[in-house]
């Protein structure tokens, strides 16, 4: 068999291919070289408490602000911690331990091959609330709310103490309920309204045994003021304190008109207890009967049982009417209505 003859141009390309092979290998060699290992950095330090003792088991976390990489470790029995083989850059550090407030350092800079010794980190005890402190805080908030209420004036001068316009009111204690009732009883407007009532009745046929003129006015004035004083102190103060019920109306202000009307009228028969739950308004119901019965001791010829029932029903109806006005009108006409603050 004859040998195959390779054309000249074929031999030329063959020689050229073999001649260029070392150049090709040299051009490709950077792609197969092993990359350099990036230099690392070390961060270490100690965690102590405010007394200078070591804090073991503290969680130490560092976050690389450049790459987002997160590293965590815990302090040993001596309170020391250490991070190695960290990529150099800027870091944020967070140290936390149970029972202590957390420590933050938003920026640590570590260079290549650097060992950074972080200054001693001191953790401070976290604040602990006690039951006594919470109770005291509630009393303080209730006191502040009550002081705000006694500044509420309808049309700028009529006292409007027994309505709460802010949310989540704190229950008043027994002493605060009695003080609020007494504050209303001695308000100058209370004395003035009793005088107006006495003046209107002086020349009328109501309680003719009181007489007319200055003497009749004085007797009617004393009776009118006594009615208000006893009704307020007994029905709004004493009984609410004993039965642990709130004498105030809680303004709703939201919802449909129908829901607000029903809500307001319901306050003739129910109220909020000191435990925050709805209860039958025993304090007001019993108070109306009690105050009407007591008034029979100083009115001429006393007050009959039927009149006592009538007066109690009138007081009950007036509470519903007052609640309707509170819900839909009085807030717009009341000054100094504000929320003095809530529990922290």
C-alpha positions in Angstrom: 0.0 0.0 0.0 1.2 3.4 -0.9 1.9 5.9 1.8 -0.7 8.7 2.0 0.7 12.0 0.8 -0.1 15.0 3.0 -0.6 18.3 1.0 1.9 21.0 1.6 -0.7 23.4 3.1 -1.8 20.5 5.5 1.8 20.0 6.7 2.1 23.8 7.2 -0.9 24.0 9.5 0.2 20.9 11.4 3.6 22.4 12.1 2.0 25.6 13.1 -0.3 23.9 15.6 2.6 22.1 17.3 4.7 25.2 17.4 1.9 27.2 19.1 1.0 24.6 21.7 3.4 26.0 24.4 2.0 29.5 23.9 -1.6 28.2 24.3 -0.7 26.4 27.5 1.0 29.5 28.9 -2.0 31.7 28.0 -4.4 29.3 29.9 -2.2 28.7 32.9 -3.6 31.7 35.1 -7.1 30.0 35.1 -5.8 26.8 36.8 -3.6 28.5 39.3 -4.6 28.2 43.0 -6.0 31.6 44.3 -4.3 33.4 47.1 -5.7 32.9 50.6 -7.2 36.2 52.0 -5.5 37.4 55.1 -7.7 37.0 58.2 -8.3 39.2 61.3 -8.9 38.4 65.0 -11.3 40.1 67.4 -11.2 39.2 71.1 -12.1 40.7 74.5 -13.8 40.2 77.9 -17.3 40.6 79.2 -17.7 41.8 82.8 -20.6 42.8 85.1 -20.9 46.2 86.8 -19.1 44.8 89.8 -16.1 43.7 87.8 -16.9 40.0 87.8 -16.8 37.9 84.6 -20.0 37.1 82.7 -20.0 33.5 81.4 -22.3 32.4 78.6 -22.8 35.9 77.2 -23.7 35.8 73.5 -21.3 37.9 71.4 -22.3 38.5 67.8 -20.3 40.5 65.1 -21.7 41.4 61.8 -19.5 42.4 58.8 -21.1 45.7 57.6 -19.4 45.3 54.2 -20.4 41.7 53.4 -23.3 41.0 55.8 -21.5 38.0 57.2 -22.6 37.2 60.8 -20.4 35.4 63.4 -21.5 34.4 67.0 -19.8 32.9 70.0 -20.2 32.8 73.8 -18.0 34.0 76.6 -16.2 31.3 78.6 -16.1 31.0 82.4 -13.5 33.9 82.6 -15.8 36.1 80.4 -13.5 36.0 77.4 -14.5 35.5 73.8 -12.6 35.4 70.5 -13.2 35.5 66.8 -10.6 34.3 64.3 -10.3 34.0 60.5 -12.5 37.0 60.1 -12.5 38.9 56.8 -11.1 42.4 57.4 -13.6 45.2 57.3 -16.1 47.1 59.5 -18.1 45.2 62.1 -21.1 45.9 64.4 -21.0 44.1 67.7 -23.9 43.0 70.0 -23.4 41.4 73.4 -26.3 40.0 75.4 -26.8 37.9 78.5 -29.8 36.9 80.6 -30.6 39.4 83.3 -28.5 42.2 81.7 -29.1 45.0 79.4 -27.6 44.5 75.9 -24.4 46.2 74.8 -24.0 47.5 71.3 -21.0 48.8 69.4 -22.1 49.9 65.9 -18.6 50.1 64.3 -15.4 48.2 64.8 -12.7 48.4 62.1 -10.3 45.5 61.7 -7.4 45.5 59.2 -5.8 42.5 57.5 -3.8 40.2 59.8 -4.8 42.5 62.8 -5.6 41.2 66.2 -8.0 43.6 67.7 -8.3 43.6 71.5 -11.7 45.1 72.3 -11.8 47.1 75.6 -13.6 45.4 78.5 -17.3 45.3 78.0 -19.4 46.0 81.1 -23.0 44.7 81.2 -25.5 46.3 83.5 -28.4 44.6 85.2 -31.8 45.0 83.5 -34.5 46.9 85.3 -37.0 44.6 87.1 -40.5 45.8 87.9 -42.1 44.7 91.1 -45.8 44.3 92.0 -45.5 47.2 94.4 -44.2 49.5 91.7 -47.0 48.6 89.3 -49.6 49.2 92.0 -48.1 52.5 92.9 -48.0 53.5 89.2 -51.7 52.7 88.8 -52.6 54.8 91.8 -50.6 57.7 90.4 -52.2 57.4 87.0 -55.7 57.3 88.6 -54.8 60.4 90.7 -53.7 62.2 87.5 -56.8 61.2 85.7 -59.0 62.3 88.6 -57.3 65.7 88.7 -57.9 66.1 85.0 -61.6 65.2 85.5 -62.2 67.9 88.1 -61.0 70.5 85.6 -63.7 69.5 83.1 -66.3 72.3 82.8 -69.4 72.2 80.7 -69.9 75.5 78.9 -66.8 76.7 80.8 -68.4 76.7 84.3 -70.6 73.7 85.0 -68.7 70.9 86.7 -68.6 67.8 84.5 -66.5 65.5 86.7 -68.2 62.1 86.3 -67.3 61.4 82.6 -64.2 59.8 81.3 -63.3 60.9 77.8 -59.9 59.1 77.4 -59.4 55.4 76.8 -58.6 52.7 79.3 -59.2 54.7 82.5 -57.6 53.3 85.7 -60.1 52.5 88.5 -60.3 54.9 91.4 -59.6 53.6 94.8 -62.1 54.1 97.7 -60.4 57.3 98.9 -60.3 58.8 95.5 -64.1 58.1 94.9 -64.9 59.8 98.2 -62.7 62.8 97.4 -64.2 63.2 93.9 -67.7 63.2 95.4 -66.7 65.7 98.1 -65.0 67.9 95.5 -68.3 68.1 93.5 -70.3 68.8 96.7 -68.2 71.8 97.6 -67.9 73.2 94.1 -69.1 76.8 94.0 -71.5 76.0 91.2 -73.1 73.4 93.4 -73.9 76.0 96.0 -75.1 78.3 93.3 -77.5 75.8 91.8 -79.0 75.1 95.2 -79.6 78.8 95.6 -81.3 79.0 92.2 -83.6 76.0 93.1 -84.4 77.6 96.5 -85.2 80.9 94.9 -87.6 79.3 92.4 -89.4 77.3 95.1 -89.6 80.1 97.7 -92.9 81.6 96.4 -94.3 78.4 95.1 -96.7 76.0 96.8 -93.9 73.4 97.2 -93.3 72.6 100.9 -95.4 75.5 102.1 -94.4 74.6 105.7 -91.0 76.2 105.0 -92.8 79.6 104.7 -91.8 82.5 102.4 -89.4 85.3 102.4 -85.8 85.0 103.7 -86.7 82.3 106.2 -88.4 80.2 103.6 -85.5 80.7 101.2 -83.0 79.6 103.8 -84.9 76.5 104.6 -85.4 75.6 101.0 -81.7 76.3 100.2 -80.6 74.0 103.0 -82.9 71.3 101.8 -81.8 71.7 98.2 -78.1 71.6 99.0 -78.6 68.7 101.4 -80.3 66.7 98.6 -77.3 67.2 96.3 -74.7 66.6 99.0 -76.3 63.4 100.3 -77.0 62.1 96.8 -73.5 62.7 95.7 -71.7 61.5 98.8 -73.8 58.4 99.2 -74.8 57.4 95.6 -71.6 58.5 93.8 -69.1 58.1 96.6 -69.7 55.8 99.6 -71.7 53.0 97.9 -69.4 52.8 94.9 -66.4 52.6 97.2 -68.0 49.8 99.3 -69.3 47.8 96.3 -66.1 48.4 94.2 -67.8 50.0 91.2 -66.8 53.0 89.1 -69.2 56.0 89.4 -68.0 57.6 86.2 -69.5 57.3 82.6 -67.1 56.0 80.0 -67.5 58.0 76.8 -67.8 55.7 73.7 -67.6 58.2 70.8 -67.5 55.5 68.1 -69.9 53.2 66.3 -73.4 53.8 64.8 -75.9 56.2 66.4 -78.0 53.3 67.4 -75.2 51.5 69.2 -74.2 54.6 71.0 -77.8 55.4 72.1 -78.2 51.8 73.5 -74.7 52.1 75.1 -75.6 55.4 76.9 -79.0 54.2 78.1 -77.5 51.0 79.5 -75.6 53.1 82.1 -78.8 53.5 84.0 -78.6 49.8 84.9 -74.9 48.8 84.5 -71.5 50.2 85.2 -67.8 49.2 85.2 -66.5 47.4 88.2 -63.1 48.1 89.6 -62.0 44.8 88.0 -62.8 46.3 84.6 -65.9 44.1 84.0 -69.5 45.1 83.4 -71.7 44.8 86.5 -75.2 45.7 87.5 -75.2 49.2 88.8 -76.1 48.3 92.4 -74.4 51.4 93.8 -76.6 53.8 91.8 -79.8 51.9 92.2 -79.4 51.5 96.0 -78.0 55.0 96.3 -81.0 56.6 94.7 -83.4 54.9 97.2 -81.1 55.6 100.1 -80.7 59.3 99.4 -84.4 59.8 98.8 -85.2 58.0 102.1 -82.7 60.2 104.0 -84.1 63.4 102.6 -87.4 62.5 104.2 -85.8 63.2 107.6 -85.6 67.0 106.9 -88.5 67.7 104.6 -91.8 68.8 106.2 -94.2 65.9 106.7 -91.5 63.5 105.5 -91.6 61.7 102.2 -93.9 58.7 101.5 -92.8 55.4 100.2 -94.5 56.1 96.9 -92.7 59.4 96.6 -89.4 57.7 97.4 -90.0 55.2 94.6 -91.0 58.1 92.3 -87.9 60.1 93.1 -85.7 57.0 92.5 -87.3 56.4 89.1 -86.7 60.0 88.2 -83.1 59.8 89.2 -82.8 56.6 87.2 -84.3 58.2 84.1 -82.2 61.3 84.5 -79.0 59.2 84.5 -80.0 57.8 81.1 -80.7 61.3 79.7 -77.5 62.6 81.1 -75.6 59.7 79.5 -77.2 60.5 76.1 -76.1 64.2 76.4 -72.6 63.0 77.4 -72.3 60.7 74.4 -73.6 63.1 71.7 -73.2 66.7 73.0 -71.4 67.5 76.2 -67.9 66.5 74.9 -68.0 69.4 72.4 -69.0 71.8 75.1 -66.6 70.6 77.8 -63.3 72.4 78.4 -60.0 71.0 79.9 -60.8 67.5 78.6 -57.5 65.7 78.2 -55.8 62.4 78.9 -53.1 62.9 81.5 -51.3 59.8 80.6 -51.3 56.0 80.8 -49.4 53.3 82.4 -45.9 52.9 81.0 
